[in-house]
Amino acid sequence: MALGSAAPRRDRASVLVVNDDGIDAPGILALVRALANCGTFDVYVAAPDAERSACSHCISIHAPLAVEPRSIPGAIAAYAVSGTPADCAMLATGALFPSIRFDFVVSGVNRGDNLGRHVIYSGTVAGAREGAMKTGGVGVAVSLCSYSRDADYSDAASVAAETLTAVRSTLGVYGALAGKVLNVNVPHRGDGNSGGGSGIKGVKLTRPGFSCTQPDWVRVSSPGEDAEVAAAAPAPPKSDDAYGAGVVPSVVVANDETHENGALVSDTGGDAAWTKGVRWFRNRPGPHTRDDGDGTDQRAIDDGYVSVSILSCEFESSDGGFEGGRESAWATGSDAGEVLRGYRDARCIGGGA
């Protein structure tokens, strides 16, 4: 029998918590607290020592990782790691806690959504995916659909704790989800779409749509000067736009300027004559492509529901797995989806389907 293929039989379940916003981020602190308060989870933490958002499933193989013990209320043990979310999950299961069989690897709570194609770029999703692959247990990626720096993570953390409880206690669900990832996105209570009370209408099983924030590449003068402008800029306004609360103005230069040996020089012929020197570009959020079709994760969030998508760690063959319009490499709707409907129908998270 494969590791993690059967439901946990112990009275308590072991949970590894990772994230991509960093070990001091409010989302992970709220998540650890909510899991510990359940009284049925032994919580361990391995998280990046600084923000590592949008690093996808990158791992570190060219340099050693620094690890430092930290104290987090509710966690039995916690470590800050100078690596990516995938590094954290890999290191925790292979070296930091080698004797612990983790039933769940939970990543988050992320600041901002991981809807649609963002699951490909997401460090949050990658941390849960790496954990599911290494342990054979259930990975859970949890994101709050708000980019505000002072957002309240309590609802999302509670949803995460109740999700783990439901998956663990509902007959057949844990085994069906073993080795897979639940991508959980929670609507922000301040977005105007959610209902009263906790601000969550219920839970909907969804498929990842094609929603994605497009890049807007801008020329900047240099990495150093750009960083100086960012450090000196006033605090950005509260925002729920993609990356909005964390992006400050850059030093943008004209198209006929470039750098040579660190000095700003002129390209008299414009872009067509750029044959020497170094130019610097910054990837900033551009227009957002929305896919809010029926059954998509975006539609569920827009309607005020928690979105739960099942992501597979198995990639499809050359046929792409797109039959019937479903990306089966990312959203398996087979046995796991059928069993998970019991979790949804139990209305264990504040509302109906």
Secondary structure as the mmCIF struct_conf table of DSSP 4:
data_model
#
loop_
_struct_conf.conf_type_id
_struct_conf.id
_struct_conf.beg_label_comp_id
_struct_conf.beg_label_asym_id
_struct_conf.beg_label_seq_id
_struct_conf.end_label_comp_id
_struct_conf.end_label_asym_id
_struct_conf.end_label_seq_id
TURN_TY1_P TURN_TY1_P1 LEU A 3 GLY A 4
BEND BEND1 ALA A 6 ALA A 6
BEND BEND2 ARG A 10 ARG A 12
STRN STRN1 ALA A 13 VAL A 18
BEND BEND3 ASP A 20 ASP A 21
TURN_TY1_P TURN_TY1_P2 ILE A 23 ASP A 24
HELX_RH_AL_P HELX_RH_AL_P1 PRO A 26 CYS A 38
BEND BEND4 GLY A 39 THR A 40
STRN STRN2 PHE A 41 PRO A 48
BEND BEND5 ASP A 49 ALA A 50
TURN_TY1_P TURN_TY1_P3 SER A 53 ALA A 54
TURN_TY1_P TURN_TY1_P4 SER A 56 HIS A 57
BEND BEND6 HIS A 62 ALA A 63
HELX_LH_PP_P HELX_LH_PP_P1 PRO A 64 ALA A 66
STRN STRN3 VAL A 67 ARG A 70
TURN_TY1_P TURN_TY1_P5 PRO A 73 GLY A 74
BEND BEND7 ILE A 76 ILE A 76
STRN STRN4 ALA A 77 VAL A 81
BEND BEND8 SER A 82 GLY A 83
HELX_RH_AL_P HELX_RH_AL_P2 PRO A 85 LEU A 91
HELX_RH_PI_P HELX_RH_PI_P1 ALA A 92 LEU A 96
BEND BEND9 PHE A 97 PHE A 97
TURN_TY1_P TURN_TY1_P6 PRO A 98 SER A 99
BEND BEND10 ASP A 103 ASP A 103
STRN STRN5 PHE A 104 ARG A 111
BEND BEND11 GLY A 112 GLY A 112
TURN_TY1_P TURN_TY1_P7 GLY A 116 ARG A 117
HELX_RH_AL_P HELX_RH_AL_P3 HIS A 118 TYR A 121
HELX_RH_AL_P HELX_RH_AL_P4 GLY A 123 THR A 135
BEND BEND12 GLY A 136 GLY A 137
STRN STRN6 VAL A 138 LEU A 144
BEND BEND13 CYS A 145 CYS A 145
TURN_TY1_P TURN_TY1_P8 ARG A 149 ASP A 150
HELX_RH_AL_P HELX_RH_AL_P5 SER A 154 SER A 169
BEND BEND14 THR A 170 THR A 170
TURN_TY1_P TURN_TY1_P9 LEU A 171 GLY A 172
HELX_RH_AL_P HELX_RH_AL_P6 VAL A 173 LEU A 177
TURN_TY1_P TURN_TY1_P10 ALA A 178 GLY A 179
STRN STRN7 VAL A 181 VAL A 186
TURN_TY1_P TURN_TY1_P11 ARG A 189 GLY A 190
BEND BEND15 ASP A 191 GLY A 192
BEND BEND16 SER A 194 SER A 194
BEND BEND17 GLY A 196 GLY A 196
TURN_TY1_P TURN_TY1_P12 GLY A 197 SER A 198
BEND BEND18 GLY A 199 GLY A 199
STRN STRN8 VAL A 203 THR A 206
STRN STRN9 ARG A 207 ARG A 207
BEND BEND19 PHE A 210 PHE A 210
STRN STRN10 CYS A 212 VAL A 220
BEND BEND20 SER A 221 SER A 221
HELX_RH_AL_P HELX_RH_AL_P7 PRO A 223 ALA A 232
BEND BEND21 ALA A 233 ALA A 233
HELX_LH_PP_P HELX_LH_PP_P2 PRO A 234 LYS A 238
BEND BEND22 ASP A 241 ASP A 241
TURN_TY1_P TURN_TY1_P13 ALA A 242 TYR A 243
HELX_RH_3T_P HELX_RH_3T_P1 GLY A 244 GLY A 246
STRN STRN11 VAL A 252 VAL A 252
TURN_TY1_P TURN_TY1_P14 ASN A 255 ASP A 256
STRN STRN12 GLU A 257 GLU A 260
TURN_TY1_P TURN_TY1_P15 ASN A 261 GLY A 262
STRN STRN13 ALA A 263 SER A 266
TURN_TY1_P TURN_TY1_P16 THR A 268 GLY A 269
HELX_RH_3T_P HELX_RH_3T_P2 ASP A 271 ALA A 273
BEND BEND23 LYS A 276 GLY A 277
STRN STRN14 VAL A 278 VAL A 278
STRN STRN15 TRP A 280 THR A 289
TURN_TY1_P TURN_TY1_P17 ASP A 294 GLY A 295
STRN STRN16 THR A 296 THR A 296
HELX_RH_AL_P HELX_RH_AL_P8 ASP A 297 ASP A 302
TURN_TY1_P TURN_TY1_P18 ASP A 303 GLY A 304
STRN STRN17 VAL A 306 LEU A 311
BEND BEND24 CYS A 313 GLU A 314
TURN_TY1_P TURN_TY1_P19 SER A 318 GLY A 321
HELX_RH_3T_P HELX_RH_3T_P3 GLU A 323 GLY A 325
TURN_TY1_P TURN_TY1_P20 SER A 328 TRP A 330
BEND BEND25 SER A 334 SER A 334
HELX_RH_AL_P HELX_RH_AL_P9 ASP A 335 ASP A 345
TURN_TY1_P TURN_TY1_P21 ALA A 346 ARG A 347
BEND BEND26 ILE A 349 GLY A 351
#
